[in-house]
Amino acid sequence: MASINDMVSSLLEVKFKEEEYKDLFLVEINYTTNNNKLEVFLESDDRLDIRKCAKINRFIQNYLDENGVLGEKYILDVSSPGVGKPLKLFRQYKKNLNRKLEVWLHEGKPITGVLQQVDEDKVLIVQEKGKGKKKELINHEISFEQIKRSVVKISF
């Protein structure tokens, strides 16, 4: 029997082929058995609105209920990963071009800068050092293998 994660992933793969949902992609699925909670994190190439999350939630819920997958009592949460959650997929990096990221490497100190370029195997982060006339831009070409964790930094 397939795991809950595999089942929901396959279900969404089919749903995302529909015109209305073509811009959506799955980031992560978390299922916790002790409280029977299923969390589904989605992202969009464009903009993920609450209406689409609600429709996907109902779609998954209908499937779970019809097939008795999680029993009668369960918690289902469909949302975007949210601010502060690490980027996990190549598509998330592409979506966040020209935004400020904080990138933790497996070795060395974190780098904070603007995501200028995303390729299949690496990213280009441009870091600003110094102020005024002493300001300089430093290019960091970082392979995905070097990245431990990346988070979008929101500025107000």
N, C-alpha and C positions, 0 to 999 in steps of 0.2 A: 504494500500500500504506500502511496506517495505521501510525503510529509505535507503538513499544512502549508508551509512556505512554498513548496513546489506546486501544490495544487492552486494556490492563489496566484502565483507567478504565471502559470499556464493560462489561467482564467483571464488575467489582465492582458497577456500577450494577444489574445484573441480580441478583447475589447478595444485595445489600442489600435487595431486595424480599421476601426470604424472612423469615418471622416471627422466627427466631432472630437475624437480623442487622439488623433494622430500625433499631436504635439506633446502628448504625455509620455512619461517613462517612469518605470519603477526604480526607486532608489534603494529601498530596504523593506524587509518584512521582519517583524519581531513577534514571536508567539511565546507567551509565558503560560506554562501549564498550571502553576499554583493558583492563579486568579482567572484562568481561561480568557486571557486578553490577547487580542490580535491587533497589532499596529501595522498599518500599511503607509509607507511614506512615498509620495509621488512627487514628481517635478515636471515642469513643462519647459519646452524650448522658448516659449513666449511668456505667458502669464497663467499661473494656476489660480483660478478663482474658487470660492467656496461652493458655488453652484456645481462645478464639475466634481469637486470632492464629495459632495452630498450624493450626486448621481452614482459615482463609483461605489460609495459606501452602500447605497441601496442595492446595487448590482451584486456586490459581494455578499451582503446580508441575505438576499433572496436565495443565492446559491447555497450558502451555509444552512439556511433554514430548510430548504427543499430536500437537501441531502443529509440533514442531521449530523453534519461534520463535527460541530463543537458542542452538540447537545442543545438543551433549551436555554441555558443561561451562559452567556458569554459577553464580553465587551469587545466591540469593534470600533477602531479609530482609524479613519483615513484622513491624512493631512499631508502638508508639505513638511520637509524636514525642519524648516524654521531657521531663524537667525541664530548664528552661533554653532550650528551643527556642522561638523566637518564635511567637506566635499568628498564624495566617494567615487564618482563616475566621470569619465572623460566629458560626457555631455554637460555635466554641471560646470566644469571648467570653461567650456565653450560659451555657456550662457553668461558666465560672469566676467567675460572679457572687459577690460578697462575699469575694473573695480579693484579696490584695495583688498589684498589678501595678507594673512599672516600664515606663513608656511614654516612648519617645523620639519627639520630634516632628521634622518636617522642619526646623522653625526653633525655636530656643530650647533650654533645658536639659531633661533628662529629668524626668518627674514620677513620684513613687512614692506610691501611695495605694491605697485599696480601691475595687474596681470595684463601684459601687452600682447602675448601670443600664446597659442595652444597648438601643439602638433601632436601626432599620434603617440609619441614617446617622451615629449618634454614640454615644459612651459618656459616662458620668458617673463621674469618679474623685474620691474624697474623700480629700484629703491632710491629714494631721495635722502642724501646725507648732507648735513650742514644747513646753514640758512644764509639768506641774502647773497652777497657776492661770493661767499665760500660754498654755496650750494652746488652739489655735483650729483649727477645721476649715475647709478651703478647698475649695470645689466647682470642679472643672474639667470643663466640658462640652467634649468634644473630638470633632470629626468624624473619621470614618475616613480622610478625605483628608489630614488633618494628621498622622496617625500614620505614622511611619517604621518602628517596631518596638515590639512589646509582649511582655514576658516575665513569667510568673507568678513571684513571689518566694516562696520557701518559707521559713517561719520554724520554728525548732526551739525 
